[in-house]
Structure formats: structure tokens, C-alpha cells
């Protein structure tokens, strides 16, 4: 009998607050519905900040996520 190959694909997801989590099940993380989508957070603190003012939290964190890092010059 031949052993079946292991699934080697890495599962990952990124929270709105910017953390990328690998090999993690998002069902265990805080989440909220916003604009018809489920948004995940890395901690209850981030969820609390979001719930205090969803519009501002969303705008700030989406902007940070879309900013490209500046190249570092090595000397």
C-alpha cells in the first residue's frame, strides 16, 4: 500500500491590522462584519479599537497595508 503524499501547501491569512499568520485557522481569531465582508483581527484589543470607530480603523490600516516599503540603502 502506498502512503498518500502530505499536502505541503502553507495556509496563511492576513488580519486587517497587518499580521500575516501561517498554518493558522482564522476561526479562532476575533472578527467583525464590515461592508459585507468578514474582517479578522490579531487580538481582542484590535477588535475593540475597530468597534470604537470602524471607519477610521479601516481607513488607517488599509492605507498602511497598501504603503510600499522604502528601499534600504546599504553602505
Legacy VTK file of the C-alpha trace (Angstrom):
# vtk DataFile Version 3.0
C-alpha trace
ASCII
DATASET POLYDATA
POINTS 75 float
0.000 0.000 0.000
1.379 3.421 -0.955
1.287 6.277 1.515
-0.565 9.328 0.276
1.597 12.449 -0.116
1.218 15.137 2.502
-0.368 18.397 1.492
2.584 20.793 1.639
0.744 23.990 0.793
1.023 26.600 3.503
-2.241 28.148 4.639
-1.984 31.771 5.593
-4.203 34.771 6.155
-3.606 38.409 6.940
-5.524 40.359 9.544
-6.707 43.903 8.881
-4.190 45.127 11.439
-1.408 43.732 9.280
-0.276 40.453 10.824
0.241 37.553 8.450
-0.395 34.227 10.130
0.783 30.895 8.728
-0.636 27.442 9.384
-3.401 29.006 11.442
-7.147 28.580 11.404
-8.806 32.029 11.221
-11.919 30.774 13.038
-10.030 31.189 16.335
-9.333 34.899 15.816
-11.571 37.885 16.599
-13.631 39.080 13.638
-16.328 41.535 12.674
-18.582 42.166 9.711
-17.850 45.370 7.824
-19.208 46.443 4.442
-20.480 42.939 3.775
-17.125 41.289 4.496
-15.682 39.387 7.427
-12.604 41.154 8.766
-10.166 39.309 11.018
-8.043 40.814 13.790
-4.948 39.522 15.567
-6.156 40.388 19.087
-9.247 41.397 21.020
-7.594 44.821 21.501
-7.556 45.437 17.742
-11.187 44.325 17.531
-12.068 46.749 20.344
-10.323 49.624 18.572
-12.150 48.742 15.366
-15.535 48.606 17.087
-14.902 52.005 18.713
-14.608 53.655 15.268
-14.744 51.196 12.358
-14.402 53.781 9.592
-11.198 55.340 10.957
-9.617 51.997 11.916
-10.344 50.556 8.469
-9.007 53.593 6.601
-5.797 53.791 8.629
-4.983 50.098 8.414
-5.855 49.729 4.726
-3.568 52.680 3.966
-0.702 51.138 5.967
-1.204 47.816 4.214
-1.044 49.460 0.785
2.062 51.536 1.512
5.110 50.032 -0.130
8.252 49.769 1.978
11.023 52.138 1.027
14.240 50.521 -0.243
17.093 50.469 2.237
20.445 51.688 1.010
23.351 49.567 2.227
26.753 51.231 2.524
LINES 1 76
75 0 1 2 3 4 5 6 7 8 9 10 11 12 13 14 15 16 17 18 19 20 21 22 23 24 25 26 27 28 29 30 31 32 33 34 35 36 37 38 39 40 41 42 43 44 45 46 47 48 49 50 51 52 53 54 55 56 57 58 59 60 61 62 63 64 65 66 67 68 69 70 71 72 73 74
